[in-house]
Amino acid sequence: IASIRDPAIAAVAFFMCLANEKPMYLNMAKNVVRDRMKGIVPPADMEEVIVFGEWASRNVVNPEDPIRRFRDLWANTLDFDERRQLIDIAEEVSRVGGDKTSEQDLALQALRRTLLN
């Protein structure tokens, strides 16, 4: 996670951290990420970015950790609409398979506080 410098790749890694909270719905969550990141991640790179995001998220214990790590990257490179889109995709990933877990909910609250304040 520490080596990521691209805001889109950082977002995918964060989405995968959220998805890992519901392992049995991981493939469905990856499909949401693929669909919602079209036009942001080049099609030729999408699978590599998803696989990298999965790999980078494996050692993340708390899905709030990447928010702290990527806060400055996202704040300095994303405009308000892009930050709102990141939050919307994170919300959608968290809803895959039913209600958000408490960890996902806390991470989404932290994401909103970080990106919208």
VENFENRA-V916324 format. One record per helix or strand of 2 or more residues. SS is the DSSP state (A for helix, B for strand). FROM is the first residue (numbers start at 1). LEN is the number of residues. If there is no record, write none. Layout:
ss | from | len
SS | FROM | LEN
SS | FROM | LEN
This chain:
ss | from | len
A | 7 | 30
A | 43 | 15
A | 65 | 13
A | 80 | 16
A | 102 | 15
